[in-house]
């Protein structure tokens, strides 16, 4: 097994002298209600069609029996949640977070703080009403590498997040000194609900919805059958679910900067407060659809080491849901303050809207235009002292930025048509996420040379990168 960050080892004992803590006593009530919801869903699914027949067979006692079963299930659910709460405890020291949990099968987990990637404070609706919060730790190690502490008092969760970030940064606790206090955050990015709604209205899904409704109306008029409209009900529900989910997740989005890292707050029903420590963002992607071209809006997404699996499809990867050009440039600055060029605005202007070889961009050869007939003039890359910038897309503009020190590995891909044309694609491997850096259809010889050069740049950049413990004092030899 490779060096990990979260391990499940029942045989490994934690250090002696740890101070163990429990979750908030109300935790079983917050978690136990899920059992009731599951029982209701199963009951409706299994008995919904036969409920009338069941009532005829059992008489007036049907609802009493159903309520009794539901009550028994609720007692079991809340009882199990109470036992699980009693068996769960956690502790922290200067090196790691330790979590013991499990009822039937005991589990011991350890998350190393020097590999901490992000710390989130999450408040589902019920927990939010009760003043509780869940603390989620994301550490390098892939799927299943995180630790969840649920539920704590909101103030305790915020204070613990501050303490963990300080320890991860290299600050060591001294007996008798007060706990670290949250560093002041300077708010730099905000997305209003009105802009979020306008951006969703200008999305490709809205175009599909309008075309679908127009086609449905035409079909009803042509067939004279009003029942045709019910064909669209499942699709309409799908669109409503998609739009509501995005609006709810990205509502009241705010980004701030502090010594602890990039702070992100968002959410309508489930409030989420993320903190991404410095240097944990592995890659950025800026996207501008055709319908966003008029108002000049951009969406900025990121790969964060530690976030993996299904969660990266939600909002942990969003640095800016929608913003104008200046806000998009500011989002880049939050991650990479220095692009390593004399005029970064001119370079980014060429990267976001330009085409051809302006500002030093290398484009794909003309013979590869058949592989990308619309975007071949725009597709290209430029290398600065700090990062690799990849530009693509004619209808939808895309810009990917990969800091040299965050390059995981590189590879060349060449399909049969590419071999015949003498071109190849350079793939820059990043951590799991929505950003997948790739330079398509380069001259094969140039692609091989670029891979060698980028590997050397990545090694040099990692050697000169700042320490993982970014707030630990540097002791001169």
Secondary structure as GFF3:
##gff-version 3
##sequence-region A 1 477
A	DSSP	beta_strand	6	8	.	.	.	ID=ss1
A	DSSP	alpha_helix	27	47	.	.	.	ID=ss2
A	DSSP	alpha_helix	51	58	.	.	.	ID=ss3
A	DSSP	three_ten_helix	59	61	.	.	.	ID=ss4
A	DSSP	alpha_helix	62	87	.	.	.	ID=ss5
A	DSSP	beta_strand	89	92	.	.	.	ID=ss6
A	DSSP	beta_strand	96	101	.	.	.	ID=ss7
A	DSSP	beta_strand	107	112	.	.	.	ID=ss8
A	DSSP	three_ten_helix	113	115	.	.	.	ID=ss9
A	DSSP	beta_strand	116	123	.	.	.	ID=ss10
A	DSSP	alpha_helix	125	129	.	.	.	ID=ss11
A	DSSP	beta_strand	132	139	.	.	.	ID=ss12
A	DSSP	beta_strand	147	153	.	.	.	ID=ss13
A	DSSP	alpha_helix	154	168	.	.	.	ID=ss14
A	DSSP	beta_strand	186	190	.	.	.	ID=ss15
A	DSSP	alpha_helix	193	201	.	.	.	ID=ss16
A	DSSP	alpha_helix	204	223	.	.	.	ID=ss17
A	DSSP	three_ten_helix	226	232	.	.	.	ID=ss18
A	DSSP	alpha_helix	233	250	.	.	.	ID=ss19
A	DSSP	beta_strand	254	258	.	.	.	ID=ss20
A	DSSP	beta_strand	261	266	.	.	.	ID=ss21
A	DSSP	beta_strand	271	276	.	.	.	ID=ss22
A	DSSP	beta_strand	281	288	.	.	.	ID=ss23
A	DSSP	three_ten_helix	290	292	.	.	.	ID=ss24
A	DSSP	beta_strand	298	304	.	.	.	ID=ss25
A	DSSP	three_ten_helix	309	313	.	.	.	ID=ss26
A	DSSP	beta_strand	318	323	.	.	.	ID=ss27
A	DSSP	alpha_helix	325	335	.	.	.	ID=ss28
A	DSSP	alpha_helix	344	353	.	.	.	ID=ss29
A	DSSP	three_ten_helix	358	360	.	.	.	ID=ss30
A	DSSP	beta_strand	362	363	.	.	.	ID=ss31
A	DSSP	three_ten_helix	366	371	.	.	.	ID=ss32
A	DSSP	beta_strand	380	383	.	.	.	ID=ss33
A	DSSP	beta_strand	387	392	.	.	.	ID=ss34
A	DSSP	beta_strand	397	403	.	.	.	ID=ss35
A	DSSP	three_ten_helix	404	406	.	.	.	ID=ss36
A	DSSP	beta_strand	409	413	.	.	.	ID=ss37
A	DSSP	alpha_helix	416	421	.	.	.	ID=ss38
A	DSSP	beta_strand	423	429	.	.	.	ID=ss39
A	DSSP	beta_strand	438	443	.	.	.	ID=ss40
A	DSSP	alpha_helix	444	463	.	.	.	ID=ss41
###
